[in-house]
Amino acid sequence: MSAETIAKPYKILVLSDLHLRSPESDQRYQKFLDVLKKFEESSYDELFLMGDVFDILIGPFQFWKRLHPEFFTLLHSLKKNKKNISWVQGNHDFQIGSLLEEFKINWIEQDVVLERNQLKIYLAHGDLADWTDKLHPLWRKLLTSQFLKWLLGQLSENFAEKRFYPFALKASSASRRVSGTTPRDPNADETFKKYALKMGTQNKASLVLLGHSHLTENTLLEKKIHYLNLGSWLNEPLVGIIEIQSSGQFETKVFPVETWLSA
């Protein structure tokens, strides 16, 4: 292996909280596909999906491949081209680990510490950041439980597509009307920063990636812990870039999608 190869930086593309709907009804969907295509053709080594990529993607049902055909075709192509993908389970895309197995995706059920070029990176969707919300941890336990996995497994493909999916879409729309696209907690920004600092410290990670808050952050916290959050495509479509040198030194940048695509 040459010195030039050893010194090559490890480049990661980050997407979070796109909350995409169907290809036909969501104007942002094509931008997402364009990002995946550029990632495939680029020198980037890995893609981090920080959860809630889709507004509804629940359970290992094959009909998702019919509803999102170009997306799953691209996953096959990315696998063929040996592109690494790590996908963090969100609270809108969950129980899909077995659906993604054939694409060799690193499915992260809750959180993980990854090491790339000597840099420790902590990844989590971030929906457990608000310690004052006593109900959501219980809700998440249900969403990610073996019981729900079993229950979803009892549904027929036809029932899941014709009954369960429309119901889930209506529930998501109702939730959006109540909560909007940003947290109702005026202190959410500080809450997520404190959580990032806590998890970075506990896991000895110099870089912490979260989603869920729909608040964009690219900032250095105490103890030299860097916190990156891409906000949400419901507010502004953004991509994050992490470039890690062989020494573990790194740089993070955030770009509007159109800017990154046209570069």
Buried (B, 14 or more C-beta within 10 A) or exposed (E): EEEEEEEBBBBBBBBBBBBBBEBEEBEBBEBBBBBBBBBBEEEBBBBBBBBBBBBBBBBBBEBBEEBBEBBBEBBEBBBEEEBBBBBBBBBBBBBBBEBBEEBEBBBBEEBBBBEBBBBBBBBBBBBBBBEEBEEBEEEBEEBBEEEBBEEBEEBEEEEBBEEBBEEBBEEBEEEEEEEEEBBEBEEBBEBBBBBBBBBBBEBEBBBBBBBBBBBBBBEEBEEEBBBBBBBBBBEEBBBBBBBBBBEEEBEBEBBEBEEBBEE
